[in-house]
Amino acid sequence: MCLIIASQQGILPTTEQIGSAALANPDGWGIAYANNGRIETYKGFDLAKLIAYLPRVAGLPYILHFRIATHGEISVANCHPFKVSQHLYMAHNGMLNIPTIDPTRSDSWHYARLLRGTLAYGNPAWWDDAVMDTLGRDIGEGNKMAFLRSDGVVLIANRKRGIEFNGMWLSNSHSLSDAEYLEVYRAPRHIEPVAGVLKFDDNWYKHLPARESASAFASAVYGELADDNMDARPCEGCLDANVSTRYHNGMSQWLCADCEEFYTEYNQLEVQ
């Protein structure tokens, strides 16, 4: 699963959170931010460049995305956020059961194109919380989307499926340290963080593996976590802290039995 980080107030993630996000989602990053009535974007694969760039975004509304590829090529062109119009950009976390015409492009890119057929080219204020409620029902609870308007308003579809943390909204908990996870869920992970994922020296990002090996590294990391199937964490699907969960390799999430069944069926539909 990808990761979206969004902040209306322009509060930035820590370098540790960025590192965890990039290791789990190594197939590119992108940020869109509102500045003086315009939306500016920056995308790439070099994490050091992102870290150097982020200070100019401080205090400005933004949506930041870390990608793990499920559809389409691994390329800057498939890095979120995607342009819906000059006044609206979108980032997506999840998998969409929609027709995809261009095999080189992701499902998220195709959905952004579909949204261009709406009132996207009208008044950006048309995009509001009521529209997000409708959109959330359309894409289903297994998907989350963040939108940025050129006037600086950040909107979230299926907001409650993510996490509110220190002035930021995160689409999942993968970038949180153990202490941050405890703060959010009031329950410990019950596992030790894997070396190199949640603990870094000051120059950690200079030692990241190349993108091609980063995916294998992330799989190995989360595969190690998956070996411990104790009821360790709240469900990352329904956010229920009072159910038994286990780590699901294919979805990179801790899920209860009901959510695992739902997402498995959903993914089978996507394949068909």
Phi and psi restraints in degrees (value plus and minus 20) as a CYANA .aco file:
   2 CYS   PHI     -95.6   -55.6
   2 CYS   PSI    -197.7  -157.7
   3 LEU   PHI    -157.3  -117.3
   3 LEU   PSI     112.2   152.2
   4 ILE   PHI    -131.2   -91.2
   4 ILE   PSI     114.6   154.6
   5 ILE   PHI    -141.8  -101.8
   5 ILE   PSI     108.2   148.2
   6 ALA   PHI    -156.2  -116.2
   6 ALA   PSI     127.6   167.6
   7 SER   PHI    -169.1  -129.1
   7 SER   PSI     103.9   143.9
   8 GLN   PHI     -89.0   -49.0
   8 GLN   PSI     -53.8   -13.8
   9 GLN   PHI    -108.6   -68.6
   9 GLN   PSI     -23.9    16.1
  10 GLY   PHI      55.5    95.5
  10 GLY   PSI       8.6    48.6
  11 ILE   PHI    -100.4   -60.4
  11 ILE   PSI     108.1   148.1
  12 LEU   PHI    -115.5   -75.5
  12 LEU   PSI     129.5   169.5
  13 PRO   PHI     -89.9   -49.9
  13 PRO   PSI     138.4   178.4
  14 THR   PHI     -95.0   -55.0
  14 THR   PSI     144.0   184.0
  15 THR   PHI     -84.1   -44.1
  15 THR   PSI     -51.7   -11.7
  16 GLU   PHI     -84.8   -44.8
  16 GLU   PSI     -62.4   -22.4
  17 GLN   PHI     -85.7   -45.7
  17 GLN   PSI     -59.9   -19.9
  18 ILE   PHI     -83.0   -43.0
  18 ILE   PSI     -62.0   -22.0
  19 GLY   PHI     -83.4   -43.4
  19 GLY   PSI     -65.0   -25.0
  20 SER   PHI     -82.5   -42.5
  20 SER   PSI     -61.3   -21.3
  21 ALA   PHI     -82.8   -42.8
  21 ALA   PSI     -63.4   -23.4
  22 ALA   PHI     -91.7   -51.7
  22 ALA   PSI     -54.4   -14.4
  23 LEU   PHI     -89.3   -49.3
  23 LEU   PSI     -55.9   -15.9
  24 ALA   PHI    -100.6   -60.6
  24 ALA   PSI     -41.9    -1.9
  25 ASN   PHI    -155.3  -115.3
  25 ASN   PSI      57.3    97.3
  26 PRO   PHI    -109.8   -69.8
  26 PRO   PSI     -12.5    27.5
  27 ASP   PHI    -117.9   -77.9
  27 ASP   PSI       9.8    49.8
  28 GLY   PHI      98.2   138.2
  28 GLY   PSI     134.3   174.3
  29 TRP   PHI    -155.0  -115.0
  29 TRP   PSI     141.2   181.2
  30 GLY   PHI    -180.1  -140.1
  30 GLY   PSI     129.1   169.1
  31 ILE   PHI    -155.1  -115.1
  31 ILE   PSI     121.8   161.8
  32 ALA   PHI    -144.9  -104.9
  32 ALA   PSI     115.9   155.9
  33 TYR   PHI    -162.0  -122.0
  33 TYR   PSI     130.9   170.9
  34 ALA   PHI    -114.7   -74.7
  34 ALA   PSI     111.7   151.7
  35 ASN   PHI    -166.5  -126.5
  35 ASN   PSI      90.4   130.4
  36 ASN   PHI      36.3    76.3
  36 ASN   PSI      25.4    65.4
  37 GLY   PHI      60.6   100.6
  37 GLY   PSI     -15.2    24.8
  38 ARG   PHI    -143.1  -103.1
  38 ARG   PSI     137.7   177.7
  39 ILE   PHI    -126.7   -86.7
  39 ILE   PSI     104.4   144.4
  40 GLU   PHI    -131.3   -91.3
  40 GLU   PSI     127.5   167.5
  41 THR   PHI    -150.7  -110.7
  41 THR   PSI     137.6   177.6
  42 TYR   PHI    -171.2  -131.2
  42 TYR   PSI     108.6   148.6
  43 LYS   PHI    -158.3  -118.3
  43 LYS   PSI     137.1   177.1
  44 GLY   PHI     149.3   189.3
  44 GLY   PSI    -184.5  -144.5
  45 PHE   PHI    -141.0  -101.0
  45 PHE   PSI     -42.1    -2.1
  46 ASP   PHI     -99.7   -59.7
  46 ASP   PSI      88.0   128.0
  47 LEU   PHI     -87.8   -47.8
  47 LEU   PSI     -50.7   -10.7
  48 ALA   PHI     -81.4   -41.4
  48 ALA   PSI     -55.9   -15.9
  49 LYS   PHI     -88.0   -48.0
  49 LYS   PSI     -59.7   -19.7
  50 LEU   PHI     -82.3   -42.3
  50 LEU   PSI     -66.0   -26.0
  51 ILE   PHI     -81.7   -41.7
  51 ILE   PSI     -59.5   -19.5
  52 ALA   PHI     -89.9   -49.9
  52 ALA   PSI     -48.7    -8.7
  53 TYR   PHI    -101.2   -61.2
  53 TYR   PSI     -53.6   -13.6
  54 LEU   PHI     -76.8   -36.8
  54 LEU   PSI     -55.4   -15.4
  55 PRO   PHI     -74.6   -34.6
  55 PRO   PSI     -49.4    -9.4
  56 ARG   PHI     -91.8   -51.8
  56 ARG   PSI     -33.9     6.1
  57 VAL   PHI    -111.9   -71.9
  57 VAL   PSI     -34.3     5.7
  58 ALA   PHI     -74.2   -34.2
  58 ALA   PSI     108.9   148.9
  59 GLY   PHI      66.5   106.5
  59 GLY   PSI     -23.8    16.2
  60 LEU   PHI    -128.8   -88.8
  60 LEU   PSI     122.7   162.7
  61 PRO   PHI     -81.2   -41.2
  61 PRO   PSI     116.7   156.7
  62 TYR   PHI    -171.2  -131.2
  62 TYR   PSI     142.4   182.4
  63 ILE   PHI    -150.4  -110.4
  63 ILE   PSI     110.7   150.7
  64 LEU   PHI    -141.3  -101.3
  64 LEU   PSI     116.7   156.7
  65 HIS   PHI    -151.8  -111.8
  65 HIS   PSI     117.0   157.0
  66 PHE   PHI    -137.2   -97.2
  66 PHE   PSI     107.9   147.9
  67 ARG   PHI    -126.4   -86.4
  67 ARG   PSI     119.6   159.6
  68 ILE   PHI    -141.2  -101.2
  68 ILE   PSI     102.8   142.8
  69 ALA   PHI     -91.1   -51.1
  69 ALA   PSI     112.0   152.0
  70 THR   PHI    -142.7  -102.7
  70 THR   PSI     -48.5    -8.5
  71 HIS   PHI    -157.6  -117.6
  71 HIS   PSI     122.6   162.6
  72 GLY   PHI      61.7   101.7
  72 GLY   PSI     151.5   191.5
  73 GLU   PHI     -92.1   -52.1
  73 GLU   PSI     138.9   178.9
  74 ILE   PHI    -107.3   -67.3
  74 ILE   PSI      85.2   125.2
  75 SER   PHI    -178.3  -138.3
  75 SER   PSI     142.0   182.0
  76 VAL   PHI     -82.3   -42.3
  76 VAL   PSI     -52.5   -12.5
  77 ALA   PHI     -82.3   -42.3
  77 ALA   PSI     -45.8    -5.8
  78 ASN   PHI    -117.3   -77.3
  78 ASN   PSI     -14.5    25.5
  79 CYS   PHI     -98.4   -58.4
  79 CYS   PSI     113.8   153.8
  80 HIS   PHI     -97.9   -57.9
  80 HIS   PSI     147.1   187.1
  81 PRO   PHI     -94.1   -54.1
  81 PRO   PSI     135.3   175.3
  82 PHE   PHI    -125.4   -85.4
  82 PHE   PSI     127.4   167.4
  83 LYS   PHI     -98.4   -58.4
  83 LYS   PSI     103.9   143.9
  84 VAL   PHI    -114.3   -74.3
  84 VAL   PSI     -63.9   -23.9
  85 SER   PHI    -173.8  -133.8
  85 SER   PSI     158.3   198.3
  86 GLN   PHI     -85.6   -45.6
  86 GLN   PSI     -35.8     4.2
  87 HIS   PHI    -125.2   -85.2
  87 HIS   PSI     -16.3    23.7
  88 LEU   PHI    -173.3  -133.3
  88 LEU   PSI     109.1   149.1
  89 TYR   PHI    -145.3  -105.3
  89 TYR   PSI     133.2   173.2
  90 MET   PHI    -154.7  -114.7
  90 MET   PSI     121.3   161.3
  91 ALA   PHI    -146.2  -106.2
  91 ALA   PSI     127.8   167.8
  92 HIS   PHI    -151.8  -111.8
  92 HIS   PSI     122.8   162.8
  93 ASN   PHI    -148.1  -108.1
  93 ASN   PSI      95.6   135.6
  94 GLY   PHI     118.2   158.2
  94 GLY   PSI    -183.7  -143.7
  95 MET   PHI    -153.4  -113.4
  95 MET   PSI     113.4   153.4
  96 LEU   PHI    -126.3   -86.3
  96 LEU   PSI     113.6   153.6
  97 ASN   PHI    -111.2   -71.2
  97 ASN   PSI      54.7    94.7
  98 ILE   PHI    -152.8  -112.8
  98 ILE   PSI     137.9   177.9
  99 PRO   PHI     -85.4   -45.4
  99 PRO   PSI     119.0   159.0
 100 THR   PHI    -142.6  -102.6
 100 THR   PSI      98.2   138.2
 101 ILE   PHI    -104.9   -64.9
 101 ILE   PSI     -60.5   -20.5
 102 ASP   PHI    -120.2   -80.2
 102 ASP   PSI      89.6   129.6
 103 PRO   PHI     -86.1   -46.1
 103 PRO   PSI     -35.7     4.3
 104 THR   PHI    -103.4   -63.4
 104 THR   PSI     -32.1     7.9
 105 ARG   PHI    -127.5   -87.5
 105 ARG   PSI     134.5   174.5
 106 SER   PHI    -101.5   -61.5
 106 SER   PSI     146.3   186.3
 107 ASP   PHI     -82.9   -42.9
 107 ASP   PSI     -55.2   -15.2
 108 SER   PHI     -84.6   -44.6
 108 SER   PSI     -62.0   -22.0
 109 TRP   PHI     -81.6   -41.6
 109 TRP   PSI     -62.5   -22.5
 110 HIS   PHI     -83.3   -43.3
 110 HIS   PSI     -58.9   -18.9
 111 TYR   PHI     -87.6   -47.6
 111 TYR   PSI     -58.3   -18.3
 112 ALA   PHI     -80.1   -40.1
 112 ALA   PSI     -58.3   -18.3
 113 ARG   PHI     -85.6   -45.6
 113 ARG   PSI     -59.1   -19.1
 114 LEU   PHI     -81.8   -41.8
 114 LEU   PSI     -58.6   -18.6
 115 LEU   PHI     -86.2   -46.2
 115 LEU   PSI     -40.5    -0.5
 116 ARG   PHI     -85.8   -45.8
 116 ARG   PSI     -37.3     2.7
 117 GLY   PHI    -103.3   -63.3
 117 GLY   PSI     -20.1    19.9
 118 THR   PHI    -112.1   -72.1
 118 THR   PSI    -174.6  -134.6
 119 LEU   PHI    -106.2   -66.2
 119 LEU   PSI       5.3    45.3
 120 ALA   PHI     -79.9   -39.9
 120 ALA   PSI     -47.5    -7.5
 121 TYR   PHI    -110.5   -70.5
 121 TYR   PSI     -16.3    23.7
 122 GLY   PHI    -111.0   -71.0
 122 GLY   PSI    -170.7  -130.7
 123 ASN   PHI     -84.7   -44.7
 123 ASN   PSI     101.6   141.6
 124 PRO   PHI     -81.1   -41.1
 124 PRO   PSI     -41.5    -1.5
 125 ALA   PHI     -86.0   -46.0
 125 ALA   PSI     -34.5     5.5
 126 TRP   PHI     -80.8   -40.8
 126 TRP   PSI     -50.9   -10.9
 127 TRP   PHI    -100.1   -60.1
 127 TRP   PSI      86.8   126.8
 128 ASP   PHI    -159.3  -119.3
 128 ASP   PSI    -191.1  -151.1
 129 ASP   PHI     -84.0   -44.0
 129 ASP   PSI     -52.8   -12.8
 130 ALA   PHI     -85.4   -45.4
 130 ALA   PSI     -60.1   -20.1
 131 VAL   PHI     -85.0   -45.0
 131 VAL   PSI     -58.0   -18.0
 132 MET   PHI     -82.6   -42.6
 132 MET   PSI     -58.1   -18.1
 133 ASP   PHI     -82.1   -42.1
 133 ASP   PSI     -64.7   -24.7
 134 THR   PHI     -84.5   -44.5
 134 THR   PSI     -64.5   -24.5
 135 LEU   PHI     -84.0   -44.0
 135 LEU   PSI     -59.5   -19.5
 136 GLY   PHI     -79.8   -39.8
 136 GLY   PSI     -59.7   -19.7
 137 ARG   PHI     -88.0   -48.0
 137 ARG   PSI     -54.1   -14.1
 138 ASP   PHI     -88.7   -48.7
 138 ASP   PSI     -63.8   -23.8
 139 ILE   PHI    -104.9   -64.9
 139 ILE   PSI     -36.8     3.2
 140 GLY   PHI      68.0   108.0
 140 GLY   PSI     137.9   177.9
 141 GLU   PHI     -88.4   -48.4
 141 GLU   PSI     -36.1     3.9
 142 GLY   PHI     -98.2   -58.2
 142 GLY   PSI     -23.6    16.4
 143 ASN   PHI    -141.6  -101.6
 143 ASN   PSI     127.0   167.0
 144 LYS   PHI    -153.0  -113.0
 144 LYS   PSI     122.4   162.4
 145 MET   PHI    -154.7  -114.7
 145 MET   PSI     124.3   164.3
 146 ALA   PHI    -139.7   -99.7
 146 ALA   PSI     116.6   156.6
 147 PHE   PHI    -142.1  -102.1
 147 PHE   PSI     124.8   164.8
 148 LEU   PHI    -143.8  -103.8
 148 LEU   PSI     104.0   144.0
 149 ARG   PHI    -110.6   -70.6
 149 ARG   PSI     135.2   175.2
 150 SER   PHI     -86.4   -46.4
 150 SER   PSI     -39.9     0.1
 151 ASP   PHI    -105.6   -65.6
 151 ASP   PSI     -13.0    27.0
 152 GLY   PHI      73.7   113.7
 152 GLY   PSI     -12.8    27.2
 153 VAL   PHI    -107.9   -67.9
 153 VAL   PSI     108.5   148.5
 154 VAL   PHI    -119.7   -79.7
 154 VAL   PSI     110.0   150.0
 155 LEU   PHI    -145.0  -105.0
 155 LEU   PSI     123.8   163.8
 156 ILE   PHI    -146.6  -106.6
 156 ILE   PSI     108.6   148.6
 157 ALA   PHI    -113.8   -73.8
 157 ALA   PSI     108.0   148.0
 158 ASN   PHI      44.2    84.2
 158 ASN   PSI      25.1    65.1
 159 ARG   PHI     -76.8   -36.8
 159 ARG   PSI     -59.2   -19.2
 160 LYS   PHI     -88.8   -48.8
 160 LYS   PSI     -32.7     7.3
 161 ARG   PHI    -103.2   -63.2
 161 ARG   PSI     -24.7    15.3
 162 GLY   PHI    -128.7   -88.7
 162 GLY   PSI    -178.5  -138.5
 163 ILE   PHI    -149.8  -109.8
 163 ILE   PSI     111.4   151.4
 164 GLU   PHI    -112.9   -72.9
 164 GLU   PSI     101.9   141.9
 165 PHE   PHI    -166.9  -126.9
 165 PHE   PSI      94.1   134.1
 166 ASN   PHI      30.2    70.2
 166 ASN   PSI      27.1    67.1
 167 GLY   PHI      61.8   101.8
 167 GLY   PSI     -15.2    24.8
 168 MET   PHI    -141.0  -101.0
 168 MET   PSI     135.8   175.8
 169 TRP   PHI    -131.5   -91.5
 169 TRP   PSI     108.8   148.8
 170 LEU   PHI    -137.3   -97.3
 170 LEU   PSI     116.7   156.7
 171 SER   PHI     -95.9   -55.9
 171 SER   PSI     -36.3     3.7
 172 ASN   PHI    -177.7  -137.7
 172 ASN   PSI     159.2   199.2
 173 SER   PHI    -121.0   -81.0
 173 SER   PSI     -11.0    29.0
 174 HIS   PHI     -84.2   -44.2
 174 HIS   PSI     -43.7    -3.7
 175 SER   PHI    -113.8   -73.8
 175 SER   PSI     -19.9    20.1
 176 LEU   PHI    -103.5   -63.5
 176 LEU   PSI     121.7   161.7
 177 SER   PHI     -93.4   -53.4
 177 SER   PSI     151.6   191.6
 178 ASP   PHI     -78.4   -38.4
 178 ASP   PSI     -62.9   -22.9
 179 ALA   PHI     -85.9   -45.9
 179 ALA   PSI     -61.1   -21.1
 180 GLU   PHI     -87.4   -47.4
 180 GLU   PSI     -58.6   -18.6
 181 TYR   PHI     -81.0   -41.0
 181 TYR   PSI     -63.3   -23.3
 182 LEU   PHI     -82.0   -42.0
 182 LEU   PSI     -59.5   -19.5
 183 GLU   PHI     -82.8   -42.8
 183 GLU   PSI     -58.9   -18.9
 184 VAL   PHI     -97.0   -57.0
 184 VAL   PSI     -68.9   -28.9
 185 TYR   PHI    -118.0   -78.0
 185 TYR   PSI     -30.2     9.8
 186 ARG   PHI      38.7    78.7
 186 ARG   PSI       8.5    48.5
 187 ALA   PHI    -170.1  -130.1
 187 ALA   PSI     118.1   158.1
 188 PRO   PHI     -97.3   -57.3
 188 PRO   PSI     140.6   180.6
 189 ARG   PHI     -91.3   -51.3
 189 ARG   PSI     -51.0   -11.0
 190 HIS   PHI      50.0    90.0
 190 HIS   PSI      -4.8    35.2
 191 ILE   PHI    -157.3  -117.3
 191 ILE   PSI     132.2   172.2
 192 GLU   PHI    -102.8   -62.8
 192 GLU   PSI     117.6   157.6
 193 PRO   PHI     -82.1   -42.1
 193 PRO   PSI     123.2   163.2
 194 VAL   PHI     -94.0   -54.0
 194 VAL   PSI     116.1   156.1
 195 ALA   PHI     -75.7   -35.7
 195 ALA   PSI     112.2   152.2
 196 GLY   PHI      74.5   114.5
 196 GLY   PSI     -28.0    12.0
 197 VAL   PHI    -121.6   -81.6
 197 VAL   PSI     -70.5   -30.5
 198 LEU   PHI    -132.1   -92.1
 198 LEU   PSI     -22.4    17.6
 199 LYS   PHI    -146.7  -106.7
 199 LYS   PSI     106.7   146.7
 200 PHE   PHI    -156.7  -116.7
 200 PHE   PSI     132.2   172.2
 201 ASP   PHI    -107.5   -67.5
 201 ASP   PSI    -198.7  -158.7
 202 ASP   PHI     -84.6   -44.6
 202 ASP   PSI     -41.5    -1.5
 203 ASN   PHI    -133.9   -93.9
 203 ASN   PSI       9.6    49.6
 204 TRP   PHI     -77.1   -37.1
 204 TRP   PSI     -58.4   -18.4
 205 TYR   PHI     -90.5   -50.5
 205 TYR   PSI     -37.6     2.4
 206 LYS   PHI     -95.6   -55.6
 206 LYS   PSI     -34.0     6.0
 207 HIS   PHI    -128.3   -88.3
 207 HIS   PSI      -8.6    31.4
 208 LEU   PHI     -84.8   -44.8
 208 LEU   PSI     125.8   165.8
 209 PRO   PHI     -88.3   -48.3
 209 PRO   PSI     139.9   179.9
 210 ALA   PHI     -80.7   -40.7
 210 ALA   PSI     138.1   178.1
 211 ARG   PHI     -76.4   -36.4
 211 ARG   PSI     -59.0   -19.0
 212 GLU   PHI     -82.3   -42.3
 212 GLU   PSI     -56.8   -16.8
 213 SER   PHI    -110.2   -70.2
 213 SER   PSI     -35.0     5.0
 214 ALA   PHI     -85.2   -45.2
 214 ALA   PSI     -57.1   -17.1
 215 SER   PHI     -82.2   -42.2
 215 SER   PSI     -63.5   -23.5
 216 ALA   PHI     -86.2   -46.2
 216 ALA   PSI     -57.1   -17.1
 217 PHE   PHI     -83.8   -43.8
 217 PHE   PSI     -65.9   -25.9
 218 ALA   PHI     -82.8   -42.8
 218 ALA   PSI     -59.9   -19.9
 219 SER   PHI     -82.5   -42.5
 219 SER   PSI     -60.2   -20.2
 220 ALA   PHI     -85.6   -45.6
 220 ALA   PSI     -60.8   -20.8
 221 VAL   PHI     -81.2   -41.2
 221 VAL   PSI     -72.9   -32.9
 222 TYR   PHI     -95.3   -55.3
 222 TYR   PSI     -43.1    -3.1
 223 GLY   PHI     -84.8   -44.8
 223 GLY   PSI     -57.2   -17.2
 224 GLU   PHI     -85.2   -45.2
 224 GLU   PSI     -60.7   -20.7
 225 LEU   PHI     -83.1   -43.1
 225 LEU   PSI     -56.0   -16.0
 226 ALA   PHI     -88.8   -48.8
 226 ALA   PSI     -40.9    -0.9
 227 ASP   PHI     -85.1   -45.1
 227 ASP   PSI     -40.9    -0.9
 228 ASP   PHI    -120.2   -80.2
 228 ASP   PSI      78.0   118.0
 229 ASN   PHI    -117.5   -77.5
 229 ASN   PSI       3.6    43.6
 230 MET   PHI     -85.8   -45.8
 230 MET   PSI     140.7   180.7
 231 ASP   PHI     -95.5   -55.5
 231 ASP   PSI      58.1    98.1
 232 ALA   PHI    -114.5   -74.5
 232 ALA   PSI     -48.6    -8.6
 233 ARG   PHI    -159.7  -119.7
 233 ARG   PSI     137.6   177.6
 234 PRO   PHI     -82.0   -42.0
 234 PRO   PSI     136.5   176.5
 235 CYS   PHI     -87.4   -47.4
 235 CYS   PSI     109.5   149.5
 236 GLU   PHI    -105.5   -65.5
 236 GLU   PSI     -20.7    19.3
 237 GLY   PHI    -109.6   -69.6
 237 GLY   PSI     -77.0   -37.0
 238 CYS   PHI    -121.3   -81.3
 238 CYS   PSI     -25.5    14.5
 239 LEU   PHI      45.5    85.5
 239 LEU   PSI      -0.3    39.7
 240 ASP   PHI    -100.6   -60.6
 240 ASP   PSI     102.2   142.2
 241 ALA   PHI    -108.4   -68.4
 241 ALA   PSI     -21.0    19.0
 242 ASN   PHI    -132.1   -92.1
 242 ASN   PSI       6.1    46.1
 243 VAL   PHI    -145.6  -105.6
 243 VAL   PSI     139.0   179.0
 244 SER   PHI     -97.0   -57.0
 244 SER   PSI     118.7   158.7
 245 THR   PHI    -151.6  -111.6
 245 THR   PSI     140.4   180.4
 246 ARG   PHI    -162.4  -122.4
 246 ARG   PSI     137.2   177.2
 247 TYR   PHI     -99.3   -59.3
 247 TYR   PSI     108.4   148.4
 248 HIS   PHI    -124.5   -84.5
 248 HIS   PSI      91.6   131.6
 249 ASN   PHI     -77.8   -37.8
 249 ASN   PSI     -65.7   -25.7
 250 GLY   PHI     -85.4   -45.4
 250 GLY   PSI     -46.0    -6.0
 251 MET   PHI    -132.1   -92.1
 251 MET   PSI     -23.1    16.9
 252 SER   PHI      34.1    74.1
 252 SER   PSI      23.5    63.5
 253 GLN   PHI    -164.4  -124.4
 253 GLN   PSI     133.9   173.9
 254 TRP   PHI    -107.8   -67.8
 254 TRP   PSI     101.6   141.6
 255 LEU   PHI    -150.4  -110.4
 255 LEU   PSI     127.5   167.5
 256 CYS   PHI     -99.5   -59.5
 256 CYS   PSI     151.7   191.7
 257 ALA   PHI     -81.5   -41.5
 257 ALA   PSI     -60.6   -20.6
 258 ASP   PHI     -84.8   -44.8
 258 ASP   PSI     -65.3   -25.3
 259 CYS   PHI     -89.4   -49.4
 259 CYS   PSI     -55.5   -15.5
 260 GLU   PHI     -82.8   -42.8
 260 GLU   PSI     -62.7   -22.7
 261 GLU   PHI     -83.8   -43.8
 261 GLU   PSI     -62.3   -22.3
 262 PHE   PHI     -82.5   -42.5
 262 PHE   PSI     -69.4   -29.4
 263 TYR   PHI     -88.7   -48.7
 263 TYR   PSI     -53.7   -13.7
 264 THR   PHI     -83.9   -43.9
 264 THR   PSI     -65.4   -25.4
 265 GLU   PHI     -84.4   -44.4
 265 GLU   PSI     -59.9   -19.9
 266 TYR   PHI     -81.7   -41.7
 266 TYR   PSI     -63.9   -23.9
 267 ASN   PHI     -87.2   -47.2
 267 ASN   PSI     -53.9   -13.9
 268 GLN   PHI     -85.3   -45.3
 268 GLN   PSI     -57.7   -17.7
 269 LEU   PHI     -83.6   -43.6
 269 LEU   PSI     -59.4   -19.4
 270 GLU   PHI     -82.6   -42.6
 270 GLU   PSI     -60.4   -20.4
 271 VAL   PHI     -85.4   -45.4
 271 VAL   PSI     -60.6   -20.6
